[in-house]
Amino acid sequence: MNIEKYKKRIVDDKIERYLKLFGAISIEGPKYCGKTWAGRYHSNSEILLHKTTGEQSSNVEIAKMSPNIVLEGEKPRLIDEWQEATNLWDEIRIDVDKSGLKGQYILTGSSTPNRNGIAHSGAGRYGKIQLRTMSLYESGDSTGDISLENLCNNKFNDKLLEDVDLRDLARLVIRGGFPANIEYSAKDASDAVKEYIKLIIDDDLYRLDGVKRDKHKIKLLLKSLARNESTTVSNATLKKDINEIDHEDIDIYTLTSYLNALDKLFLLDNDEPFSTNIRSSIRVKQKEKRHFADPSISCSLLNIKDENKLLNDLKTFGFLFEAMVERDLKIYADSFNAKCYHYQDYQNKEIDSVIELENGQWCAFEIKLGTNQIEKAANDLVSLKKQIESENGHVPSVLCVICGLANAAYQRSDGVYVVPITALKN
């Protein structure tokens, strides 16, 4: 590969660090998010195990029959789509144990492999890294004036910024963060993602485990997930949505199994509920917040191909903007070992995104598209913090509104930070 064409990813630093800590690393994520390029950037030799005709197909057979041949090569050695020959997991573990060396292998995979035939978890030998699609900072669409890590540690300086156009934000949501689509128009990106989804339905879902699934019902489920992007709807609600909107039925057990399959392909990237005991007297809902791996997937499924369609439906725009922001927050937070969640309790109190730091502190983020929503979002955050304080709960150390249109990053008199997503980085 031409190293000069490689667009640096935030996760690169973590890859380098893990290569010093573990004998092998496994880079996981959805197809076309850049795993192979990232693996190549950090490796000195490679072998591809894509299950296709020709050389790669032969490589798969060699990996299964004579894995030692596949492992030969200058280290670190990239083994791309390793899940096509799962026996390699234990072979690499054994080789790492024998040599005692770090940074020997880089495995990349776009699906969670069947664990049959894998004898050992790889604990202590493998480091797992999740690669997502590109954040706005990685794609060059954020100035990076504000560091999320610094913000989460209350290190902040006000900053005047250039105005952001609502149409530009719509384009970024529709285009998404798949590396190959970064230079595309909204329409071209949408068409590319449409083909991406088609390939997953027609090919990848079957190759995952050899199970034939009803393609029509998979499409219905995907469209329902798109309609419910950035919400906490249950599986039963998805079933009801399909029945009411598409006038078709899907068995709840079938629906659940399809969701599991999509999850194994890393097509879903749901936010877990924040489970820390913020307030002992309040029960916290345990539903995940629904997200695709990239907001462009929802846009394509909803046939949103141009900015005008989003501008004419601000409610949908708001949900999809939230999905884009939360994708970026997860990418940035992962770089400093923080975790992203969402919060929702039975008193109808919600926090769009919660970032929990390694030291146990947590930060509360509301996500709003327009500047007219900032005041209410900030007041809600302050109100929630006061309520938690009144109950001697574990209060957030940072309150912040991530927005779309503000022309400055600043701290309000009530202590709430306001930061445009187009100014954020890790």
C-alpha positions in Angstrom: 0.0 0.0 0.0 1.0 3.6 -0.5 1.6 4.7 3.1 1.4 8.4 2.0 -2.3 7.8 1.1 -3.2 6.4 4.5 -5.4 8.8 6.5 -4.3 8.7 10.1 -6.9 7.3 12.5 -7.3 8.2 16.1 -7.0 4.5 17.0 -3.5 4.3 15.5 -1.9 5.3 18.8 -3.8 2.6 20.6 -2.7 0.0 18.0 1.0 1.0 18.6 0.5 0.8 22.3 -1.2 -2.6 22.2 1.5 -4.0 19.9 3.9 -3.3 22.8 1.7 -4.9 25.4 0.4 -8.0 23.6 1.8 -10.8 21.4 -1.1 -10.2 19.0 -3.9 -7.8 18.5 -7.3 -8.2 16.9 -8.9 -5.2 15.1 -12.7 -5.5 14.8 -15.3 -3.4 13.2 -17.8 -3.2 10.3 -16.8 -3.9 6.7 -15.1 -1.0 4.9 -14.4 1.0 8.1 -10.6 0.8 7.3 -9.4 -2.2 9.3 -7.2 -3.6 6.5 -5.6 -0.3 5.8 -5.0 0.3 9.5 -3.5 -3.2 9.9 -1.3 -2.7 6.8 -0.1 0.6 8.2 1.2 -1.0 11.3 2.5 -4.3 9.8 5.5 -5.5 7.8 3.9 -8.4 6.0 0.4 -9.7 5.3 -1.9 -12.4 4.1 -5.5 -12.0 3.0 -8.1 -14.7 3.9 -11.1 -13.4 2.1 -13.4 -16.3 1.1 -13.4 -15.7 -2.6 -12.2 -17.5 -5.7 -8.6 -17.4 -6.6 -5.6 -16.8 -4.4 -7.4 -15.7 -1.3 -9.6 -18.8 -1.3 -6.4 -20.9 -1.5 -5.0 -19.0 1.4 -8.0 -20.0 3.5 -7.4 -23.7 2.8 -3.7 -23.3 3.5 -4.5 -21.6 6.8 -6.8 -24.5 7.8 -4.4 -27.3 6.7 -0.9 -25.8 7.4 -1.3 -22.7 9.6 2.4 -22.5 10.2 2.8 -21.4 6.6 0.4 -18.6 7.0 2.2 -17.4 10.1 5.5 -17.1 8.3 6.6 -13.6 7.4 8.1 -10.4 8.8 6.5 -9.3 12.0 4.1 -7.7 12.8 2.2 -9.9 10.3 -1.3 -8.9 9.2 -3.8 -11.7 8.8 -6.9 -10.1 7.2 -10.4 -11.6 7.7 -8.8 -14.2 10.0 -12.3 -15.5 11.0 -12.4 -17.5 7.8 -9.9 -19.9 9.4 -10.7 -19.7 13.2 -8.0 -22.4 14.0 -5.5 -19.6 13.5 -6.5 -18.1 16.9 -5.1 -20.9 18.9 -2.1 -21.4 16.6 -1.1 -17.7 17.1 -1.6 -18.0 20.9 0.7 -21.0 20.9 3.3 -19.2 18.8 3.1 -16.1 21.0 3.6 -18.3 24.1 6.7 -20.0 22.5 8.4 -16.8 21.4 7.4 -14.6 24.3 7.6 -11.6 22.0 5.2 -8.7 21.7 3.6 -7.3 18.6 3.8 -10.4 16.4 0.4 -10.5 14.7 -2.4 -8.2 13.7 -5.7 -9.9 13.0 -8.5 -8.0 11.3 -12.1 -9.2 11.1 -15.5 -7.8 10.1 -17.6 -10.4 11.9 -17.5 -12.1 15.3 -16.3 -15.7 14.6 -18.0 -18.9 15.7 -16.0 -20.0 18.7 -16.3 -23.6 17.8 -12.8 -25.1 17.5 -11.2 -22.2 19.5 -9.9 -23.8 22.7 -8.6 -20.7 24.5 -9.9 -17.1 25.0 -6.5 -15.7 24.3 -6.5 -13.8 27.5 -3.1 -12.2 28.1 -1.9 -12.9 24.6 -4.4 -10.8 22.6 -5.5 -7.2 22.8 -8.8 -6.3 21.1 -9.3 -3.0 19.4 -12.6 -1.7 17.9 -12.3 0.4 14.8 -15.4 2.5 13.8 -16.0 4.6 10.8 -14.3 8.0 10.6 -15.1 10.7 13.1 -15.5 14.3 11.8 -12.0 15.1 13.1 -10.5 12.2 11.2 -12.3 13.1 8.0 -11.2 16.7 8.2 -14.7 18.1 9.0 -13.9 19.2 12.6 -11.3 21.8 13.4 -10.3 19.9 16.5 -10.1 23.1 18.6 -11.6 21.4 21.6 -10.2 18.1 23.1 -12.8 15.8 24.6 -10.3 14.4 27.0 -9.4 17.9 28.3 -13.1 18.8 28.5 -13.8 15.7 30.5 -11.1 16.9 32.9 -12.4 20.4 33.1 -9.5 21.8 31.1 -11.2 24.3 28.8 -10.7 27.7 27.1 -13.4 29.6 25.3 -12.9 29.7 21.5 -14.6 31.7 18.8 -15.3 29.6 15.7 -16.5 29.9 12.2 -20.3 29.6 11.5 -21.5 26.2 10.5 -24.2 25.9 7.9 -27.1 23.6 8.6 -26.9 22.2 5.1 -23.3 21.2 5.7 -24.3 19.3 8.8 -27.0 17.5 6.8 -24.4 16.5 4.2 -22.1 15.1 6.9 -24.9 13.0 8.4 -25.9 11.6 5.0 -22.4 11.0 3.8 -21.3 9.3 7.0 -17.8 8.2 7.9 -16.9 5.2 5.7 -13.4 6.1 4.5 -14.1 5.3 0.9 -17.1 7.8 0.9 -15.4 10.8 2.5 -15.0 12.7 -0.8 -18.5 11.7 -2.1 -21.5 14.0 -2.4 -24.4 13.1 -0.1 -26.2 11.3 -3.0 -23.2 9.3 -4.1 -22.5 8.3 -0.6 -26.1 7.2 -0.1 -25.9 5.1 -3.3 -22.7 3.5 -2.1 -24.1 2.6 1.3 -27.2 1.2 -0.4 -25.0 -1.3 -2.2 -23.1 -1.9 1.0 -26.4 -2.9 2.8 -27.4 -5.1 -0.2 -24.1 -7.0 0.0 -24.6 -7.6 3.7 -28.1 -8.9 3.1 -27.3 -11.0 0.0 -23.9 -12.4 1.1 -22.4 -11.5 4.5 -25.3 -12.7 6.6 -25.2 -16.2 5.1 -21.4 -16.4 5.2 -21.6 -15.5 8.9 -22.8 -18.9 10.0 -24.3 -20.6 7.0 -27.9 -19.9 8.1 -30.3 -18.9 5.4 -32.4 -15.9 6.6 -35.5 -14.3 5.0 -34.0 -11.4 3.1 -37.3 -9.6 2.9 -37.7 -9.7 6.7 -34.1 -8.6 7.2 -34.9 -5.5 5.1 -38.0 -4.8 7.1 -36.0 -5.0 10.3 -33.2 -2.7 9.0 -35.8 -0.1 7.9 -37.5 -0.3 11.3 -34.1 0.2 13.1 -33.5 3.2 10.8 -36.9 4.7 11.8 -35.9 4.2 15.4 -32.3 5.4 15.3 -31.1 6.9 18.6 -34.1 5.6 20.6 -34.4 2.9 23.3 -37.2 0.9 21.7 -37.5 -2.7 22.7 -37.6 -5.7 20.3 -41.3 -5.9 20.8 -41.7 -2.3 19.7 -39.6 -3.0 16.6 -42.0 -5.9 15.8 -45.0 -3.6 16.3 -43.4 -0.9 14.2 -43.0 -3.3 11.3 -46.6 -4.4 11.7 -47.9 -0.8 11.8 -45.7 0.8 9.1 -45.1 -2.1 6.7 -48.2 -4.1 7.5 -46.2 -7.3 7.9 -45.4 -9.5 10.8 -42.1 -11.0 12.0 -41.8 -13.5 14.8 -40.2 -12.0 17.9 -37.7 -14.9 18.2 -36.7 -14.5 14.5 -36.4 -10.7 15.0 -34.1 -11.3 18.0 -31.9 -13.8 16.1 -31.6 -11.4 13.2 -30.5 -8.6 15.5 -27.8 -10.9 17.0 -26.6 -11.6 13.5 -26.4 -7.9 12.6 -24.5 -7.3 15.8 -22.0 -10.0 15.0 -21.3 -8.2 11.7 -20.6 -5.0 13.7 -23.5 -3.3 11.8 -25.0 -2.2 15.1 -23.3 0.0 17.7 -25.8 0.4 20.5 -25.1 2.4 23.7 -25.5 0.5 26.9 -27.4 2.1 29.8 -25.3 3.8 32.5 -25.4 1.4 35.3 -23.4 3.2 38.0 -25.5 3.8 41.1 -26.1 7.6 40.5 -29.0 7.7 42.9 -29.9 4.7 45.0 -33.6 5.7 45.2 -34.1 5.9 41.4 -34.5 2.8 39.2 -32.6 3.2 35.9 -34.0 1.7 32.7 -31.8 -1.0 31.3 -32.6 -0.6 27.6 -29.8 0.0 25.1 -30.0 3.0 22.8 -30.3 1.9 19.2 -27.5 2.9 16.7 -26.2 1.6 13.4 -22.4 1.6 13.0 -22.8 4.9 11.0 -25.6 7.4 10.5 -25.3 7.0 6.7 -26.8 3.6 7.0 -30.0 5.0 8.5 -30.1 7.7 5.9 -29.7 5.2 3.0 -32.4 2.9 4.5 -34.8 5.9 4.8 -33.9 7.0 1.3 -32.5 10.3 2.4 -30.1 11.2 -0.4 -29.9 14.9 -0.3 -29.7 17.7 2.3 -33.1 19.1 1.5 -34.9 16.0 2.7 -33.3 16.3 6.1 -33.9 20.0 6.3 -37.6 19.4 5.7 -37.7 16.9 8.5 -35.9 18.4 11.5 -37.1 15.7 13.9 -35.5 13.0 11.9 -32.5 15.2 11.4 -32.2 15.6 15.1 -32.1 11.8 15.8 -29.6 11.3 13.0 -27.4 14.2 14.2 -27.4 12.6 17.6 -26.3 9.3 16.1 -23.4 11.1 14.3 -22.3 12.9 17.5 -22.4 9.7 19.6 -20.4 7.9 17.0 -17.7 10.6 17.4 -17.9 10.6 21.2 -17.2 6.9 21.3 -14.2 7.2 19.0 -12.8 10.1 21.0 -13.5 8.6 24.4 -11.9 5.2 23.5 -8.6 7.0 22.9 -8.3 7.8 26.6 -9.9 4.6 27.8 -13.3 6.2 28.7 -16.6 4.5 28.0 -19.8 5.9 26.5 -23.3 5.1 27.8 -26.7 6.7 27.9 -29.0 7.4 30.9 -32.7 7.1 31.3 -34.7 6.6 34.5 -38.3 6.0 35.4 -38.8 9.6 36.3 -38.4 10.5 32.7 -34.9 12.0 33.3 -32.6 11.4 30.4 -29.0 12.1 29.4 -28.2 11.7 25.7 -24.6 10.5 26.4 -22.6 9.7 29.5 -18.8 9.3 29.4 -17.3 7.4 32.3 -13.6 8.0 33.0 -11.1 5.5 34.3 -11.1 7.2 37.7 -14.9 6.7 38.1 -15.9 10.3 37.4 -18.6 10.7 34.8 -19.6 13.5 32.4 -23.1 14.3 31.2 -23.8 15.4 27.6 -26.9 16.6 25.9 -26.9 16.7 22.1 -28.8 19.4 20.3 -28.8 20.4 16.6 -29.9 24.0 16.9 -28.8 26.9 19.1 -32.4 27.5 20.2 -32.2 24.2 22.0 -29.1 24.9 24.1 -30.8 26.9 26.9 -33.3 24.1 27.7 -30.6 21.4 27.4 -28.3 23.2 29.8 -31.1 23.9 32.3 -32.0 20.2 32.2 -28.5 19.1 32.9 -28.2 21.6 35.9 -31.5 20.5 37.2 -30.5 16.8 37.1 -27.2 17.5 38.8 -29.0 19.4 41.6 -31.5 16.5 42.1 -28.7 14.0 42.3 -26.9 16.2 44.8 -30.0 16.5 46.9 -30.1 12.7 47.2 -26.4 12.5 48.1 -25.8 10.7 44.8 -22.7 10.5 42.6 -22.9 13.8 40.6 -21.4 14.3 37.1 -18.0 16.2 37.1 -18.8 17.8 33.8 -22.0 19.1 32.1 -21.9 19.8 28.4 -24.2 20.5 25.4 -22.8 19.3 22.1 -24.5 21.2 19.4 -24.5 21.7 15.6 -24.7 25.4 14.9 -23.0 27.4 17.6 -20.2 29.7 16.4 -18.2 29.4 19.7 -17.1 26.9 22.3 -17.7 28.4 25.7 -18.7 27.8 29.3 -21.9 29.3 30.5 -22.3 31.1 33.8 -24.1 28.0 35.2 -20.9 26.0 34.5 -22.3 24.1 31.5 -20.0 23.8 28.5 -21.3 24.4 25.0 -19.2 22.8 22.2 -20.0 22.4 18.4 -19.4 18.9 17.2 -17.4 20.5 14.3 -14.8 21.7 16.8 -14.3 18.5 18.8 -11.5 16.0 18.7 -10.2 13.3 21.1 
